[in-house]
């Protein structure tokens, strides 16, 4: 926190790399430097810093209070004589006596996994310290440590460490305020189940019936053998429906196997249940906390749309808090297993803030004013004394593709159950299971806005009901509507478009699906309608949508019929169909996948490349290479073009031709590697005095507000903005010239330069030059490398050079792919300004010294 030095200092250390004694040494070193600091340290599987997840690192966070007070304590949660865990009431009283005061507003609390009753402990703290918000959780252990196996997570400060302890810090003061929220993504469904018999963390009966049997009946036999799927279907307590309660199915075991009699922590359990059959072999479900009979559970499941809505609500809560000087964040390790992309997506909204924290095995958060220990949540707390706001990244909520992809496992399970219902003649299949699956499907398979089936429902219908004939309908010119029409008219037009498609489909007994805004699919099984009839119907619908209306905006929807589609091929078939439609400039297209032979090697290579891209993102292996551009007049390297490369786990370097098309087809992957590349180039050249660099930008980059704002910010703070040239890829379709021109004008106003790349590869080049003021024009390499053997290529170079002269030399010309002296001689003949190619410079991660004429 900014401010004066009067207040106390809190230092949090979350380490994923240190052994226990090393962590204590680090805390002691910090204490020597800052004697007034109150230190709170934990192990973790990964740290959180600046809204980013950091594996195999240690994060040290400093919170400086202006006037407030900070107290910290490390205490044991086990009896030193008996080795038994202390009662929650005693641990809570110890914390209250050591830390709580009349002005305490927040208590950061971390427990080790060995304490068996953490959930009840937090409940007691909430009762005994009302008004004090709590944050923190169960510490996790580092995922990787080559020197020593770490048995469990640990807590520490400068005085020592503990596997069996609790470390906490209180923050208080008259001006201190805090705000906390959480996201879980869990949706409660079904009726209540009362816990009627327990043994420690074991649930033995529900509604008086065997709990393990009820679990299988209520969720499905398959889940008992697949715990990774069971995580998608937790329970919740009825009085806390947003907090998951995970259970584990343990087959053919006994209570004594799960909770050994000789364990001091279990002695009280056996004393309290002297008549229990603890040695009998049975199926048992267990939780992560001591369970109390009489509490009521409901079944639930976790899915992407609820995760998104929870995160948006939490973000608004934190964003609108008026004293956001420091942000604490704790996310559960199980979120990685359930939704592998979830944590990175959630954190990305806070990537411009000072958020810090770590991954835990259970989070402490606030639910309806009470502090609770939750599982599988993302918990955020903001605190401050003075008015302050953080820089956030709300655009992250637009990118949810990866979460939808993570949802496939859940959908696949529901498809399997649906297949079993359809094929089975067994009347003993539980109605309760049918009901459970139906309620899951209602949430998963319908769009939130229009109550129409969504893309997940379409995939299920393709797989389960033979819906192999689908027409994709998309209105692609919607951005231009916003420039000329009022929002209410656009909304009315959209509603009419949806309504017309839905009504048309219903009349003909087709099924309509809302894939995304303005993107609809209409499908039917091929046995129900011939292809010619389906095509005729879709053409009729297109004509109806084309018809002008004085009440609505005229729209031009694209119709792409995919025949013989499957869940595996529909996306690729549609994407390739759209590309063909754009090339041919047609609005109606039929693609029959049955006559296409899919190359398994190509598919396999595509997935391999996705793994390469993900590895490069996760391991900082997006590597900029640089190729010198030779000044033909002055005789030395004038500037460098930055070229993206990826390095895989084996050290192999991959080139853009290998990965760019794949990355673009998964938009978020492309956005991520492009952002990393631009950041690294800026870092390398930010303070350069005598070296210039060009950065390649596609139209997608310029349309990405986060990338553009990052460029503006860096360019405005660069010592020599004129050293940065931005190459716009001319061979991409440019639909919105206004946004390109606005970008070009802003770059020039900030002192940067613009180049048009691949000039000569498209058909709209002269229009580009006329509309976009550029400083450099780069001739497409296919023209340059053939100029000595193809007179047409040579004539094109002459034409481009003449075009420059007609424009009074307002731009300079760069020729790429200059591979030999014959090509260079021809370029000099036409007075081409710069040459780029292997004749002068090969791409390299290192930047060579400026070459003088004698060195070339």
Residue, then its C-alpha position, 0 to 999 in steps of 0.5 A: x500500500x502507498x502512504x507514509x511509514x507510520x503504519x505496520x508492514x505485512x510481508x507474505x511469502x508464498x514459495x513453490x521452490x524452497x525447502x522448509x529450512x530454506x524458507x525460514x532462512x529467507x524469512x529471517x533475511x527479510x526480517x533483518x532488512x525490515x525489522x518491523x515486518x510481520x511475516x506470514x509464509x506458506x508453501x504452495x504449488x504455484x504463486x500468483x503475482x500481478x494476475x499471473x500464475x507462476x510455477x516453481x517460483x517464490x513471491x514476496x508481497x509487501x503491504x505497507x499500512x499508512x496508519x493501520x496495525x498488523x499482527x502475525x502469529x505461528x501456532x501449533x494446531x496439535x497437542x504437543x504431549x498427545x499428538x492429537x489435534x487441538x479442538x477447533x474452539x481452542x485453536x480459535x481462542x488462541x488466534x483471537x487472543x493473539x491477533x484480534x482487536x476492536x478494529x480488526x477487519x481482516x485475518x489472513x489464515x493458513x492451515x496445514x493439511x494435517x489438521x483434520x477439522x479445518x472447516x469447523x475451525x473456520x466456522x468457530x472463528x466466524x462465530x467468535x470473531x464476528x465482523x472480521x473477514x477471513x482469507x487464506x486457506x489450506x496450504x499446498x505443497x510445491x509440485x516439483x522439488x528435486x532434492x527432497x520429497x516434501x510430505x505436506x504443505x507447511x507454514x513458516x515465519x522467521x522463527x520456524x516452520x511447521x507441518x502441524x501449525x496455523x499461521x495468521x495475520x490480522x489487519x486492522x485500523x479505523x480507516x481500513x476497509x475490505x471487500x471479499x468475493x469468490x467464484x466456484x462455478x457450482x450449480x446446486x440441483x435436485x432435492x435435499x439429502x440429510x446426513x444421518x450417520x457419520x464417522x469423522x470425515x466419512x458419510x455413512x448414510x444419507x436419509x437413513x440409506x447407505x451413502x455410498x449406494x446413494x452416491x452411485x444411484x444419484x450420480x452414476x456408477x461410472x463416476x465411482x471409478x473415475x474420480x476426475x469426473x466425480x470432481x465435476x459432480x460435488x455435493x453442496x450444503x443446502x445453506x451454502x449452495x455455492x460452495x462445493x463439497x467434494x466426496x471420494x468413493x472408496x470401494x471395498x475398504x473399512x473405517x479402520x483402513x481410512x482412519x487408523x486406530x493408532x493415529x492420535x488424531x482418530x482416538x476421539x472418533x473411536x471413543x465417541x463411536x464404541x459400537x460402530x463396525x469399524x472393521x467391516x469391509x464396505x464402500x465408503x464416501x469421504x469428504x475433506x472435513x469432519x462431517x456433522x449428522x443432521x446437515x443437509x446436502x444437495x447434488x450439484x455440478x460445475x460447468x463453464x457458464x456458471x464459472x463465467x457468471x460467478x467471475x463476472x459478479x466477483x470482478x464487479x464487486x472488486x472493481x467497484x470497491x473504493x479502497x482497492x490498495x492491495x488484492x489478495x487472491x487464492x485459488x484451489x488446486x482442484x480447479x486445474x483438474x476440473x477445468x485446466x484453463x480455468x485459473x489462467x482465465x480467471x486471473x487474466x482479468x487482474x493482470x494489470x493489478x497488484x494482485x498476489x497470492x497462491x494456489x491452495x488446497x481449500x480457500x477461506x472466503x466469506x459467504x453471506x457475512x460468514x467466513x467459511x472454508x471452501x473447496x474449489x473456489x477462486x477467492x479474492x479480497x481487496x483491502x485499503x485505508x485510502x481511496x484507490x483503484x487498480x488497473x484491471x483487464x475486463x476484456x478477459x471475460x470475452x475470451x471463454x473459448x478455453x473454458x467451453x473446451x474444458x466442458x467437453x469431458x462433462x458433456x461426454x459423460x452426459x452423452x454416455x449416460x444418454x446413450x445408455x438411456x436410449x439403448x437400455x431396456x433395463x427398467x431398473x435404471x434409477x429415475x433419480x439419475x435420469x432426473x439428475x442428468x436432465x437437470x444438468x442438460x438444462x443448464x449445459x445445453x441451452x443458451x442463456x439469452x434466447x432459451x434455445x439449444x446451444x452448440x453443446x446441445x447440437x453436438x449431443x444431437x449429432x452424436x446421440x440422435x444422428x443429426x448429421x445434416x446441419x446448416x450454419x447461418x451467420x451474419x458477419x457484418x454486425x460491427x458495421x451496424x453499430x457505426x450507423x444504427x442505434x442500439x435499439x434498432x440493432x436489438x430489434x433486428x437481432x430478435x427478428x432474425x432469431x425469431x424467423x430462424x426458430x419459427x422456420x425450423x419449427x414449422x419444418x420439424x428441424x432443430x435450431x441452435x444458437x451457437x453465438x450472437x448472430x450465429x445460428x445452426x439448423x439441423x436434422x438427421x439425414x434420414x428425415x429429409x433429403x439433401x435436396x429438400x434441406x437445401x431448398x428449405x435453407x435457400x427459402x429461409x435465406x430469401x426470407x431473411x434477405x427481404x427488406x423491411x422498414x422495421x429492421x436493418x437489412x442483413x446478409x446472412x451466410x448459409x453453409x450446409x455441412x452434410x455428413x457431419x460428426x462431432x469430430x469434423x463439424x468445426x473443421x468443415x465449417x471453418x474451411x467452408x467459410x474460407x471457401x465462401x470468402x474466397x469465392x464471395x458467395x453466401x450459400x455453400x454446401x460441403x459434403x464431408x462424406x467425400x472428404x478423406x481426412x488425413x489422420x497425420x494432418x489431424x495428429x500434427x495439428x494437435x501436436x502443434x497445439x501442444x507446442x504452442x501451449x508449452x511455449x506459452x507456459x514455459x516462456x518459450x516464445x522466442x524473438x529472432x531478428x533479421x537485419x535489413x540492409x540499407x542499399x544506399x548507405x551500405x549497412x544494416x539499417x534496422x531489424x525485423x522481429x520474427x516469432x519462433x517457438x521452442x518446444x520441450x526438446x529445444x526444437x525451434x518452430x517457425x511461423x509456417x508451422x504454428x501460426x495457422x493453428x494458433x489463429x484457428x484457436x484465437x486465444x492461442x494466437x492472441x497470447x503468443x502475439x502479446x508475448x512476442x510484442x512485449x519481448x521486442x519492446x523490452x529488448x529495444x525500449x532503451x535502444x539508441x541506435x537500433x531500430x526494429x519492425x514488429x509484424x501485426x495482423x489485422x487481428x492484432x490491430x482489432x485487439x484493444x488490449x494489444x493496441x493499448x499495450x503498444x500505445x503505452x510502450x511507444x509513448x514511454x520509449x526513449x526513441x519511438x522512431x526506432x519502432x516500425x509496425x508491419x501491417x500484413x497486407x495479405x490479410x483481409x481488411x474489412x474495417x479501414x477506419x480502425x486501421x487508419x486510426x491505428x496508423x495515425x496514432x502510431x505516427x502521432x506517438x513517433x513510430x513508423x508504419x510498413x505495409x508487408x507482403x505488398x503485391x500478394x493481394x488484389x487491393x494493394x493500391x487501395x491500401x497505399x491510397x488510404x494508409x500512409x506508410x513509411x515503408x513498403x515491403x515487396x512480397x518475397x515471392x516476387x523478389x526471389x523470382x525476379x531474375x528468372x521471371x520477367x513479370x516479377x521483374x516488371x512488378x518491381x519496376x512498377x512498384x518503384x515507379x509508383x514510389x516516384x509518382x508519390x514523390x518518394x513518400x515511402x521507402x521500399x524494402x525487398x525481402x528474400x534477397x538470396x543472391x547477388x543477381x537479385x541484389x543487382x536487379x534491385x539496385x537497378x530499380x533503386x530499391x531502398x532496402x534489401x532483406x535476405x540471407x545475402x546480408x543477414x540470417x534470422x538469429x535470437x541475437x542482434x549483431x553489431x551494425x554492419x559497415x559497408x566494408x563488412x558486407 
